[in-house]
């Protein structure tokens, strides 16, 4: 098992480097991000136009808890500011669980930081770092399938070149993300404990339950492909 993981890590590291160099120099990066955001709604079986965004000027705990997981991801990607990053770091224990599940269950991109000023390990506590990374891994198959399907959505009006490129990026994101999550589930948790010792304790048992529910979500979200 150790040898298999070692070989997987080598492949994932190479693909991660290729992916981030490729996307950083590509003019398609912004269009791909829009496609991924639309896919987050597809994972949940929701219909949402990428331009239909919230009019809220700031984020608070109640808004985090009440908004759709996919809509929350779209909101954070759209209003990417340091002020929001500070608010995100200061959210309560329950909101951290909500954030972890929103990103883990719907977003194919693995996040080392949510937005500017909000690095994942330092924003989440120990328990929700485990929850995010575990949720990312078990939900990767359904997220990958939904993203691959979205590449053929006529609404996006993709050229054949764009479609092939996005398919490759989807696969690379899934492989590199699963590897990063398997590594950060330990390192990120230690950092989360140092930054949020009390919330790490408060979120311990709720996160254990949510680990079970996110496995179910990873399976049940396949039904939304129809």
Biotite code that builds the C-alpha atoms (Angstrom):
import biotite.structure as struc

atoms = struc.array([
    struc.Atom([0.000, 0.000, 0.000], chain_id="A", res_id=1, res_name="UNK", atom_name="CA", element="C"),
    struc.Atom([2.856, 2.347, 0.852], chain_id="A", res_id=2, res_name="UNK", atom_name="CA", element="C"),
    struc.Atom([4.492, 1.731, -2.521], chain_id="A", res_id=3, res_name="UNK", atom_name="CA", element="C"),
    struc.Atom([1.215, 2.424, -4.332], chain_id="A", res_id=4, res_name="UNK", atom_name="CA", element="C"),
    struc.Atom([0.773, 5.720, -2.496], chain_id="A", res_id=5, res_name="UNK", atom_name="CA", element="C"),
    struc.Atom([4.397, 6.664, -3.196], chain_id="A", res_id=6, res_name="UNK", atom_name="CA", element="C"),
    struc.Atom([3.928, 6.086, -6.928], chain_id="A", res_id=7, res_name="UNK", atom_name="CA", element="C"),
    struc.Atom([0.603, 7.937, -6.866], chain_id="A", res_id=8, res_name="UNK", atom_name="CA", element="C"),
    struc.Atom([2.283, 10.864, -5.120], chain_id="A", res_id=9, res_name="UNK", atom_name="CA", element="C"),
    struc.Atom([4.995, 11.078, -7.764], chain_id="A", res_id=10, res_name="UNK", atom_name="CA", element="C"),
    struc.Atom([2.421, 11.140, -10.556], chain_id="A", res_id=11, res_name="UNK", atom_name="CA", element="C"),
    struc.Atom([0.241, 13.656, -8.688], chain_id="A", res_id=12, res_name="UNK", atom_name="CA", element="C"),
    struc.Atom([3.154, 16.020, -8.042], chain_id="A", res_id=13, res_name="UNK", atom_name="CA", element="C"),
    struc.Atom([4.098, 16.061, -11.728], chain_id="A", res_id=14, res_name="UNK", atom_name="CA", element="C"),
    struc.Atom([0.471, 16.607, -12.804], chain_id="A", res_id=15, res_name="UNK", atom_name="CA", element="C"),
    struc.Atom([0.028, 19.355, -10.194], chain_id="A", res_id=16, res_name="UNK", atom_name="CA", element="C"),
    struc.Atom([3.043, 21.250, -11.520], chain_id="A", res_id=17, res_name="UNK", atom_name="CA", element="C"),
    struc.Atom([1.866, 20.840, -15.112], chain_id="A", res_id=18, res_name="UNK", atom_name="CA", element="C"),
    struc.Atom([-1.673, 21.921, -14.205], chain_id="A", res_id=19, res_name="UNK", atom_name="CA", element="C"),
    struc.Atom([-0.781, 25.120, -12.378], chain_id="A", res_id=20, res_name="UNK", atom_name="CA", element="C"),
    struc.Atom([1.852, 26.201, -14.884], chain_id="A", res_id=21, res_name="UNK", atom_name="CA", element="C"),
    struc.Atom([-0.522, 25.455, -17.771], chain_id="A", res_id=22, res_name="UNK", atom_name="CA", element="C"),
    struc.Atom([-3.501, 27.281, -16.263], chain_id="A", res_id=23, res_name="UNK", atom_name="CA", element="C"),
    struc.Atom([-1.441, 30.284, -15.145], chain_id="A", res_id=24, res_name="UNK", atom_name="CA", element="C"),
    struc.Atom([-0.268, 30.925, -18.703], chain_id="A", res_id=25, res_name="UNK", atom_name="CA", element="C"),
    struc.Atom([-3.537, 30.024, -20.412], chain_id="A", res_id=26, res_name="UNK", atom_name="CA", element="C"),
    struc.Atom([-6.114, 32.562, -21.515], chain_id="A", res_id=27, res_name="UNK", atom_name="CA", element="C"),
    struc.Atom([-8.793, 29.944, -20.792], chain_id="A", res_id=28, res_name="UNK", atom_name="CA", element="C"),
    struc.Atom([-8.298, 29.964, -17.018], chain_id="A", res_id=29, res_name="UNK", atom_name="CA", element="C"),
    struc.Atom([-11.123, 32.432, -16.308], chain_id="A", res_id=30, res_name="UNK", atom_name="CA", element="C"),
    struc.Atom([-13.541, 30.584, -18.589], chain_id="A", res_id=31, res_name="UNK", atom_name="CA", element="C"),
    struc.Atom([-12.617, 27.312, -16.915], chain_id="A", res_id=32, res_name="UNK", atom_name="CA", element="C"),
    struc.Atom([-13.302, 28.762, -13.467], chain_id="A", res_id=33, res_name="UNK", atom_name="CA", element="C"),
    struc.Atom([-16.776, 29.797, -14.632], chain_id="A", res_id=34, res_name="UNK", atom_name="CA", element="C"),
    struc.Atom([-17.340, 26.255, -15.866], chain_id="A", res_id=35, res_name="UNK", atom_name="CA", element="C"),
    struc.Atom([-16.288, 24.817, -12.507], chain_id="A", res_id=36, res_name="UNK", atom_name="CA", element="C"),
    struc.Atom([-18.655, 27.171, -10.675], chain_id="A", res_id=37, res_name="UNK", atom_name="CA", element="C"),
    struc.Atom([-21.560, 26.054, -12.856], chain_id="A", res_id=38, res_name="UNK", atom_name="CA", element="C"),
    struc.Atom([-20.568, 22.462, -12.116], chain_id="A", res_id=39, res_name="UNK", atom_name="CA", element="C"),
    struc.Atom([-20.922, 23.064, -8.379], chain_id="A", res_id=40, res_name="UNK", atom_name="CA", element="C"),
    struc.Atom([-24.637, 23.678, -8.977], chain_id="A", res_id=41, res_name="UNK", atom_name="CA", element="C"),
    struc.Atom([-24.817, 20.585, -11.175], chain_id="A", res_id=42, res_name="UNK", atom_name="CA", element="C"),
    struc.Atom([-23.346, 18.437, -8.381], chain_id="A", res_id=43, res_name="UNK", atom_name="CA", element="C"),
    struc.Atom([-26.239, 19.480, -6.147], chain_id="A", res_id=44, res_name="UNK", atom_name="CA", element="C"),
    struc.Atom([-28.832, 19.125, -8.878], chain_id="A", res_id=45, res_name="UNK", atom_name="CA", element="C"),
    struc.Atom([-29.475, 22.882, -8.916], chain_id="A", res_id=46, res_name="UNK", atom_name="CA", element="C"),
    struc.Atom([-29.863, 25.164, -11.901], chain_id="A", res_id=47, res_name="UNK", atom_name="CA", element="C"),
    struc.Atom([-28.019, 28.454, -11.710], chain_id="A", res_id=48, res_name="UNK", atom_name="CA", element="C"),
    struc.Atom([-26.794, 31.019, -14.210], chain_id="A", res_id=49, res_name="UNK", atom_name="CA", element="C"),
    struc.Atom([-23.192, 32.018, -13.469], chain_id="A", res_id=50, res_name="UNK", atom_name="CA", element="C"),
    struc.Atom([-24.089, 35.707, -13.714], chain_id="A", res_id=51, res_name="UNK", atom_name="CA", element="C"),
    struc.Atom([-26.825, 35.505, -11.063], chain_id="A", res_id=52, res_name="UNK", atom_name="CA", element="C"),
    struc.Atom([-24.803, 36.499, -8.037], chain_id="A", res_id=53, res_name="UNK", atom_name="CA", element="C"),
    struc.Atom([-25.685, 37.820, -4.635], chain_id="A", res_id=54, res_name="UNK", atom_name="CA", element="C"),
    struc.Atom([-26.012, 41.554, -3.969], chain_id="A", res_id=55, res_name="UNK", atom_name="CA", element="C"),
    struc.Atom([-24.650, 41.214, -0.469], chain_id="A", res_id=56, res_name="UNK", atom_name="CA", element="C"),
    struc.Atom([-21.751, 43.557, 0.250], chain_id="A", res_id=57, res_name="UNK", atom_name="CA", element="C"),
    struc.Atom([-20.377, 41.497, 3.121], chain_id="A", res_id=58, res_name="UNK", atom_name="CA", element="C"),
    struc.Atom([-20.538, 38.034, 4.596], chain_id="A", res_id=59, res_name="UNK", atom_name="CA", element="C"),
    struc.Atom([-21.781, 37.058, 8.026], chain_id="A", res_id=60, res_name="UNK", atom_name="CA", element="C"),
    struc.Atom([-22.359, 33.782, 9.851], chain_id="A", res_id=61, res_name="UNK", atom_name="CA", element="C"),
    struc.Atom([-26.118, 33.630, 9.191], chain_id="A", res_id=62, res_name="UNK", atom_name="CA", element="C"),
    struc.Atom([-25.589, 34.140, 5.455], chain_id="A", res_id=63, res_name="UNK", atom_name="CA", element="C"),
    struc.Atom([-22.996, 31.350, 5.400], chain_id="A", res_id=64, res_name="UNK", atom_name="CA", element="C"),
    struc.Atom([-25.387, 28.910, 7.087], chain_id="A", res_id=65, res_name="UNK", atom_name="CA", element="C"),
    struc.Atom([-28.462, 29.734, 4.988], chain_id="A", res_id=66, res_name="UNK", atom_name="CA", element="C"),
    struc.Atom([-26.992, 29.978, 1.477], chain_id="A", res_id=67, res_name="UNK", atom_name="CA", element="C"),
    struc.Atom([-26.738, 27.092, -0.953], chain_id="A", res_id=68, res_name="UNK", atom_name="CA", element="C"),
    struc.Atom([-23.333, 25.402, -0.902], chain_id="A", res_id=69, res_name="UNK", atom_name="CA", element="C"),
    struc.Atom([-22.825, 26.108, -4.604], chain_id="A", res_id=70, res_name="UNK", atom_name="CA", element="C"),
    struc.Atom([-24.060, 29.679, -4.321], chain_id="A", res_id=71, res_name="UNK", atom_name="CA", element="C"),
    struc.Atom([-21.693, 30.240, -1.406], chain_id="A", res_id=72, res_name="UNK", atom_name="CA", element="C"),
    struc.Atom([-18.733, 29.060, -3.523], chain_id="A", res_id=73, res_name="UNK", atom_name="CA", element="C"),
    struc.Atom([-19.807, 31.405, -6.329], chain_id="A", res_id=74, res_name="UNK", atom_name="CA", element="C"),
    struc.Atom([-20.173, 34.259, -3.863], chain_id="A", res_id=75, res_name="UNK", atom_name="CA", element="C"),
    struc.Atom([-16.689, 33.740, -2.436], chain_id="A", res_id=76, res_name="UNK", atom_name="CA", element="C"),
    struc.Atom([-15.100, 33.472, -5.893], chain_id="A", res_id=77, res_name="UNK", atom_name="CA", element="C"),
    struc.Atom([-16.836, 36.633, -7.045], chain_id="A", res_id=78, res_name="UNK", atom_name="CA", element="C"),
    struc.Atom([-16.241, 38.847, -4.003], chain_id="A", res_id=79, res_name="UNK", atom_name="CA", element="C"),
    struc.Atom([-12.617, 37.889, -3.512], chain_id="A", res_id=80, res_name="UNK", atom_name="CA", element="C"),
    struc.Atom([-11.295, 40.451, -1.056], chain_id="A", res_id=81, res_name="UNK", atom_name="CA", element="C"),
    struc.Atom([-9.042, 40.619, 1.971], chain_id="A", res_id=82, res_name="UNK", atom_name="CA", element="C"),
    struc.Atom([-11.923, 41.939, 4.085], chain_id="A", res_id=83, res_name="UNK", atom_name="CA", element="C"),
    struc.Atom([-13.951, 38.815, 3.352], chain_id="A", res_id=84, res_name="UNK", atom_name="CA", element="C"),
    struc.Atom([-10.910, 36.702, 4.150], chain_id="A", res_id=85, res_name="UNK", atom_name="CA", element="C"),
    struc.Atom([-10.716, 38.226, 7.622], chain_id="A", res_id=86, res_name="UNK", atom_name="CA", element="C"),
    struc.Atom([-14.428, 37.605, 8.204], chain_id="A", res_id=87, res_name="UNK", atom_name="CA", element="C"),
    struc.Atom([-14.021, 34.041, 6.997], chain_id="A", res_id=88, res_name="UNK", atom_name="CA", element="C"),
    struc.Atom([-11.209, 33.352, 9.469], chain_id="A", res_id=89, res_name="UNK", atom_name="CA", element="C"),
    struc.Atom([-13.314, 34.719, 12.330], chain_id="A", res_id=90, res_name="UNK", atom_name="CA", element="C"),
    struc.Atom([-16.483, 32.704, 11.669], chain_id="A", res_id=91, res_name="UNK", atom_name="CA", element="C"),
    struc.Atom([-17.903, 30.525, 14.425], chain_id="A", res_id=92, res_name="UNK", atom_name="CA", element="C"),
    struc.Atom([-17.449, 26.774, 14.784], chain_id="A", res_id=93, res_name="UNK", atom_name="CA", element="C"),
    struc.Atom([-20.681, 25.827, 12.992], chain_id="A", res_id=94, res_name="UNK", atom_name="CA", element="C"),
    struc.Atom([-19.898, 28.121, 10.059], chain_id="A", res_id=95, res_name="UNK", atom_name="CA", element="C"),
    struc.Atom([-16.494, 26.484, 9.645], chain_id="A", res_id=96, res_name="UNK", atom_name="CA", element="C"),
    struc.Atom([-18.235, 23.135, 9.228], chain_id="A", res_id=97, res_name="UNK", atom_name="CA", element="C"),
    struc.Atom([-20.526, 24.674, 6.614], chain_id="A", res_id=98, res_name="UNK", atom_name="CA", element="C"),
    struc.Atom([-17.569, 26.149, 4.723], chain_id="A", res_id=99, res_name="UNK", atom_name="CA", element="C"),
    struc.Atom([-15.649, 22.854, 4.807], chain_id="A", res_id=100, res_name="UNK", atom_name="CA", element="C"),
    struc.Atom([-18.582, 20.891, 3.374], chain_id="A", res_id=101, res_name="UNK", atom_name="CA", element="C"),
    struc.Atom([-19.445, 23.506, 0.748], chain_id="A", res_id=102, res_name="UNK", atom_name="CA", element="C"),
    struc.Atom([-15.974, 23.357, -0.760], chain_id="A", res_id=103, res_name="UNK", atom_name="CA", element="C"),
    struc.Atom([-15.397, 19.655, -0.162], chain_id="A", res_id=104, res_name="UNK", atom_name="CA", element="C"),
    struc.Atom([-18.646, 18.436, -1.700], chain_id="A", res_id=105, res_name="UNK", atom_name="CA", element="C"),
    struc.Atom([-19.057, 20.764, -4.687], chain_id="A", res_id=106, res_name="UNK", atom_name="CA", element="C"),
    struc.Atom([-15.754, 22.303, -5.883], chain_id="A", res_id=107, res_name="UNK", atom_name="CA", element="C"),
    struc.Atom([-13.426, 20.135, -7.978], chain_id="A", res_id=108, res_name="UNK", atom_name="CA", element="C"),
    struc.Atom([-10.544, 22.554, -7.422], chain_id="A", res_id=109, res_name="UNK", atom_name="CA", element="C"),
    struc.Atom([-8.544, 21.805, -4.291], chain_id="A", res_id=110, res_name="UNK", atom_name="CA", element="C"),
    struc.Atom([-8.116, 24.938, -2.203], chain_id="A", res_id=111, res_name="UNK", atom_name="CA", element="C"),
    struc.Atom([-5.011, 25.747, -0.194], chain_id="A", res_id=112, res_name="UNK", atom_name="CA", element="C"),
    struc.Atom([-6.698, 29.100, 0.293], chain_id="A", res_id=113, res_name="UNK", atom_name="CA", element="C"),
    struc.Atom([-10.358, 29.959, -0.038], chain_id="A", res_id=114, res_name="UNK", atom_name="CA", element="C"),
    struc.Atom([-9.818, 33.587, -1.010], chain_id="A", res_id=115, res_name="UNK", atom_name="CA", element="C"),
    struc.Atom([-7.183, 36.272, -0.431], chain_id="A", res_id=116, res_name="UNK", atom_name="CA", element="C"),
    struc.Atom([-6.406, 36.402, 3.274], chain_id="A", res_id=117, res_name="UNK", atom_name="CA", element="C"),
    struc.Atom([-8.050, 33.054, 4.102], chain_id="A", res_id=118, res_name="UNK", atom_name="CA", element="C"),
    struc.Atom([-5.629, 30.133, 3.897], chain_id="A", res_id=119, res_name="UNK", atom_name="CA", element="C"),
    struc.Atom([-7.497, 26.881, 4.444], chain_id="A", res_id=120, res_name="UNK", atom_name="CA", element="C"),
    struc.Atom([-5.357, 25.345, 7.245], chain_id="A", res_id=121, res_name="UNK", atom_name="CA", element="C"),
    struc.Atom([-5.393, 28.594, 9.254], chain_id="A", res_id=122, res_name="UNK", atom_name="CA", element="C"),
    struc.Atom([-9.057, 29.392, 8.549], chain_id="A", res_id=123, res_name="UNK", atom_name="CA", element="C"),
    struc.Atom([-10.452, 26.006, 9.551], chain_id="A", res_id=124, res_name="UNK", atom_name="CA", element="C"),
    struc.Atom([-9.769, 24.259, 12.851], chain_id="A", res_id=125, res_name="UNK", atom_name="CA", element="C"),
    struc.Atom([-8.390, 20.749, 13.318], chain_id="A", res_id=126, res_name="UNK", atom_name="CA", element="C"),
    struc.Atom([-11.768, 19.023, 13.027], chain_id="A", res_id=127, res_name="UNK", atom_name="CA", element="C"),
    struc.Atom([-12.964, 20.971, 9.976], chain_id="A", res_id=128, res_name="UNK", atom_name="CA", element="C"),
    struc.Atom([-9.584, 20.610, 8.251], chain_id="A", res_id=129, res_name="UNK", atom_name="CA", element="C"),
    struc.Atom([-10.111, 16.856, 8.506], chain_id="A", res_id=130, res_name="UNK", atom_name="CA", element="C"),
    struc.Atom([-13.702, 17.298, 7.342], chain_id="A", res_id=131, res_name="UNK", atom_name="CA", element="C"),
    struc.Atom([-12.757, 19.405, 4.305], chain_id="A", res_id=132, res_name="UNK", atom_name="CA", element="C"),
    struc.Atom([-9.971, 17.125, 3.139], chain_id="A", res_id=133, res_name="UNK", atom_name="CA", element="C"),
    struc.Atom([-11.917, 13.911, 3.737], chain_id="A", res_id=134, res_name="UNK", atom_name="CA", element="C"),
    struc.Atom([-14.978, 15.372, 2.044], chain_id="A", res_id=135, res_name="UNK", atom_name="CA", element="C"),
    struc.Atom([-12.889, 16.477, -0.933], chain_id="A", res_id=136, res_name="UNK", atom_name="CA", element="C"),
    struc.Atom([-11.498, 12.961, -1.415], chain_id="A", res_id=137, res_name="UNK", atom_name="CA", element="C"),
    struc.Atom([-14.763, 11.005, -1.128], chain_id="A", res_id=138, res_name="UNK", atom_name="CA", element="C"),
    struc.Atom([-16.669, 13.499, -3.299], chain_id="A", res_id=139, res_name="UNK", atom_name="CA", element="C"),
    struc.Atom([-14.023, 13.660, -6.039], chain_id="A", res_id=140, res_name="UNK", atom_name="CA", element="C"),
    struc.Atom([-15.629, 10.974, -8.258], chain_id="A", res_id=141, res_name="UNK", atom_name="CA", element="C"),
    struc.Atom([-19.032, 12.703, -8.397], chain_id="A", res_id=142, res_name="UNK", atom_name="CA", element="C"),
    struc.Atom([-17.481, 16.158, -8.806], chain_id="A", res_id=143, res_name="UNK", atom_name="CA", element="C"),
    struc.Atom([-15.259, 14.905, -11.631], chain_id="A", res_id=144, res_name="UNK", atom_name="CA", element="C"),
    struc.Atom([-18.158, 13.307, -13.509], chain_id="A", res_id=145, res_name="UNK", atom_name="CA", element="C"),
    struc.Atom([-20.300, 16.437, -13.181], chain_id="A", res_id=146, res_name="UNK", atom_name="CA", element="C"),
    struc.Atom([-17.438, 18.626, -14.409], chain_id="A", res_id=147, res_name="UNK", atom_name="CA", element="C"),
    struc.Atom([-16.760, 16.339, -17.367], chain_id="A", res_id=148, res_name="UNK", atom_name="CA", element="C"),
    struc.Atom([-20.446, 16.416, -18.261], chain_id="A", res_id=149, res_name="UNK", atom_name="CA", element="C"),
    struc.Atom([-20.534, 20.213, -18.022], chain_id="A", res_id=150, res_name="UNK", atom_name="CA", element="C"),
    struc.Atom([-17.865, 20.421, -20.737], chain_id="A", res_id=151, res_name="UNK", atom_name="CA", element="C"),
    struc.Atom([-20.520, 19.256, -23.199], chain_id="A", res_id=152, res_name="UNK", atom_name="CA", element="C"),
    struc.Atom([-23.162, 21.721, -22.052], chain_id="A", res_id=153, res_name="UNK", atom_name="CA", element="C"),
    struc.Atom([-24.170, 23.792, -25.082], chain_id="A", res_id=154, res_name="UNK", atom_name="CA", element="C"),
    struc.Atom([-24.765, 26.836, -22.861], chain_id="A", res_id=155, res_name="UNK", atom_name="CA", element="C"),
    struc.Atom([-20.994, 27.228, -22.465], chain_id="A", res_id=156, res_name="UNK", atom_name="CA", element="C"),
    struc.Atom([-20.418, 27.270, -26.233], chain_id="A", res_id=157, res_name="UNK", atom_name="CA", element="C"),
    struc.Atom([-17.010, 25.628, -25.966], chain_id="A", res_id=158, res_name="UNK", atom_name="CA", element="C"),
    struc.Atom([-14.852, 24.970, -29.010], chain_id="A", res_id=159, res_name="UNK", atom_name="CA", element="C"),
    struc.Atom([-13.454, 21.462, -29.464], chain_id="A", res_id=160, res_name="UNK", atom_name="CA", element="C"),
    struc.Atom([-10.034, 22.719, -28.329], chain_id="A", res_id=161, res_name="UNK", atom_name="CA", element="C"),
    struc.Atom([-11.507, 24.269, -25.179], chain_id="A", res_id=162, res_name="UNK", atom_name="CA", element="C"),
    struc.Atom([-13.524, 21.147, -24.447], chain_id="A", res_id=163, res_name="UNK", atom_name="CA", element="C"),
    struc.Atom([-10.493, 18.842, -24.712], chain_id="A", res_id=164, res_name="UNK", atom_name="CA", element="C"),
    struc.Atom([-8.398, 21.241, -22.618], chain_id="A", res_id=165, res_name="UNK", atom_name="CA", element="C"),
    struc.Atom([-11.045, 21.411, -19.891], chain_id="A", res_id=166, res_name="UNK", atom_name="CA", element="C"),
    struc.Atom([-11.403, 17.623, -19.812], chain_id="A", res_id=167, res_name="UNK", atom_name="CA", element="C"),
    struc.Atom([-7.650, 17.299, -19.222], chain_id="A", res_id=168, res_name="UNK", atom_name="CA", element="C"),
    struc.Atom([-7.746, 20.001, -16.553], chain_id="A", res_id=169, res_name="UNK", atom_name="CA", element="C"),
    struc.Atom([-10.663, 18.270, -14.820], chain_id="A", res_id=170, res_name="UNK", atom_name="CA", element="C"),
    struc.Atom([-8.738, 15.004, -14.588], chain_id="A", res_id=171, res_name="UNK", atom_name="CA", element="C"),
    struc.Atom([-5.578, 16.776, -13.431], chain_id="A", res_id=172, res_name="UNK", atom_name="CA", element="C"),
    struc.Atom([-7.515, 18.683, -10.760], chain_id="A", res_id=173, res_name="UNK", atom_name="CA", element="C"),
    struc.Atom([-9.081, 15.466, -9.479], chain_id="A", res_id=174, res_name="UNK", atom_name="CA", element="C"),
    struc.Atom([-5.743, 13.634, -9.222], chain_id="A", res_id=175, res_name="UNK", atom_name="CA", element="C"),
    struc.Atom([-3.739, 16.521, -7.786], chain_id="A", res_id=176, res_name="UNK", atom_name="CA", element="C"),
    struc.Atom([-6.577, 17.492, -5.438], chain_id="A", res_id=177, res_name="UNK", atom_name="CA", element="C"),
    struc.Atom([-6.961, 13.991, -4.024], chain_id="A", res_id=178, res_name="UNK", atom_name="CA", element="C"),
    struc.Atom([-3.227, 13.850, -3.385], chain_id="A", res_id=179, res_name="UNK", atom_name="CA", element="C"),
    struc.Atom([-3.086, 17.284, -1.753], chain_id="A", res_id=180, res_name="UNK", atom_name="CA", element="C"),
    struc.Atom([-6.092, 16.414, 0.426], chain_id="A", res_id=181, res_name="UNK", atom_name="CA", element="C"),
    struc.Atom([-4.456, 13.160, 1.574], chain_id="A", res_id=182, res_name="UNK", atom_name="CA", element="C"),
    struc.Atom([-1.388, 15.157, 2.638], chain_id="A", res_id=183, res_name="UNK", atom_name="CA", element="C"),
    struc.Atom([-3.137, 18.202, 4.114], chain_id="A", res_id=184, res_name="UNK", atom_name="CA", element="C"),
    struc.Atom([-5.567, 16.121, 6.147], chain_id="A", res_id=185, res_name="UNK", atom_name="CA", element="C"),
    struc.Atom([-2.637, 15.736, 8.572], chain_id="A", res_id=186, res_name="UNK", atom_name="CA", element="C"),
    struc.Atom([-0.583, 18.919, 8.128], chain_id="A", res_id=187, res_name="UNK", atom_name="CA", element="C"),
    struc.Atom([-3.622, 21.186, 7.798], chain_id="A", res_id=188, res_name="UNK", atom_name="CA", element="C"),
    struc.Atom([-5.177, 19.704, 10.911], chain_id="A", res_id=189, res_name="UNK", atom_name="CA", element="C"),
    struc.Atom([-2.092, 20.475, 12.990], chain_id="A", res_id=190, res_name="UNK", atom_name="CA", element="C"),
    struc.Atom([-2.085, 24.073, 11.772], chain_id="A", res_id=191, res_name="UNK", atom_name="CA", element="C"),
    struc.Atom([-5.831, 24.345, 12.421], chain_id="A", res_id=192, res_name="UNK", atom_name="CA", element="C"),
    struc.Atom([-5.345, 23.149, 15.991], chain_id="A", res_id=193, res_name="UNK", atom_name="CA", element="C"),
    struc.Atom([-2.701, 25.804, 16.613], chain_id="A", res_id=194, res_name="UNK", atom_name="CA", element="C"),
    struc.Atom([-4.905, 28.616, 15.273], chain_id="A", res_id=195, res_name="UNK", atom_name="CA", element="C"),
    struc.Atom([-8.270, 27.443, 16.663], chain_id="A", res_id=196, res_name="UNK", atom_name="CA", element="C"),
    struc.Atom([-7.794, 25.124, 19.672], chain_id="A", res_id=197, res_name="UNK", atom_name="CA", element="C"),
    struc.Atom([-11.257, 25.759, 21.174], chain_id="A", res_id=198, res_name="UNK", atom_name="CA", element="C"),
    struc.Atom([-13.148, 25.411, 17.876], chain_id="A", res_id=199, res_name="UNK", atom_name="CA", element="C"),
    struc.Atom([-11.144, 22.231, 17.165], chain_id="A", res_id=200, res_name="UNK", atom_name="CA", element="C"),
    struc.Atom([-12.733, 20.738, 20.281], chain_id="A", res_id=201, res_name="UNK", atom_name="CA", element="C"),
    struc.Atom([-16.217, 22.149, 19.660], chain_id="A", res_id=202, res_name="UNK", atom_name="CA", element="C"),
    struc.Atom([-16.277, 20.788, 16.112], chain_id="A", res_id=203, res_name="UNK", atom_name="CA", element="C"),
    struc.Atom([-14.886, 17.336, 16.925], chain_id="A", res_id=204, res_name="UNK", atom_name="CA", element="C"),
    struc.Atom([-18.088, 15.321, 17.392], chain_id="A", res_id=205, res_name="UNK", atom_name="CA", element="C"),
    struc.Atom([-20.216, 17.278, 14.873], chain_id="A", res_id=206, res_name="UNK", atom_name="CA", element="C"),
    struc.Atom([-17.484, 16.748, 12.270], chain_id="A", res_id=207, res_name="UNK", atom_name="CA", element="C"),
    struc.Atom([-17.452, 13.001, 12.957], chain_id="A", res_id=208, res_name="UNK", atom_name="CA", element="C"),
    struc.Atom([-21.154, 12.883, 12.059], chain_id="A", res_id=209, res_name="UNK", atom_name="CA", element="C"),
    struc.Atom([-20.631, 15.058, 8.972], chain_id="A", res_id=210, res_name="UNK", atom_name="CA", element="C"),
    struc.Atom([-17.881, 12.725, 7.775], chain_id="A", res_id=211, res_name="UNK", atom_name="CA", element="C"),
    struc.Atom([-20.568, 10.052, 7.539], chain_id="A", res_id=212, res_name="UNK", atom_name="CA", element="C"),
    struc.Atom([-23.066, 12.323, 5.794], chain_id="A", res_id=213, res_name="UNK", atom_name="CA", element="C"),
    struc.Atom([-20.501, 13.556, 3.259], chain_id="A", res_id=214, res_name="UNK", atom_name="CA", element="C"),
    struc.Atom([-19.853, 9.952, 2.198], chain_id="A", res_id=215, res_name="UNK", atom_name="CA", element="C"),
    struc.Atom([-23.567, 9.671, 1.472], chain_id="A", res_id=216, res_name="UNK", atom_name="CA", element="C"),
    struc.Atom([-23.496, 12.966, -0.451], chain_id="A", res_id=217, res_name="UNK", atom_name="CA", element="C"),
    struc.Atom([-20.604, 11.691, -2.537], chain_id="A", res_id=218, res_name="UNK", atom_name="CA", element="C"),
    struc.Atom([-22.726, 8.727, -3.563], chain_id="A", res_id=219, res_name="UNK", atom_name="CA", element="C"),
    struc.Atom([-26.147, 10.368, -3.855], chain_id="A", res_id=220, res_name="UNK", atom_name="CA", element="C"),
    struc.Atom([-24.898, 13.285, -5.998], chain_id="A", res_id=221, res_name="UNK", atom_name="CA", element="C"),
    struc.Atom([-24.448, 10.871, -8.893], chain_id="A", res_id=222, res_name="UNK", atom_name="CA", element="C"),
    struc.Atom([-28.241, 10.834, -9.189], chain_id="A", res_id=223, res_name="UNK", atom_name="CA", element="C"),
    struc.Atom([-28.103, 14.504, -10.264], chain_id="A", res_id=224, res_name="UNK", atom_name="CA", element="C"),
    struc.Atom([-26.439, 13.556, -13.550], chain_id="A", res_id=225, res_name="UNK", atom_name="CA", element="C"),
    struc.Atom([-29.802, 12.921, -15.181], chain_id="A", res_id=226, res_name="UNK", atom_name="CA", element="C"),
])
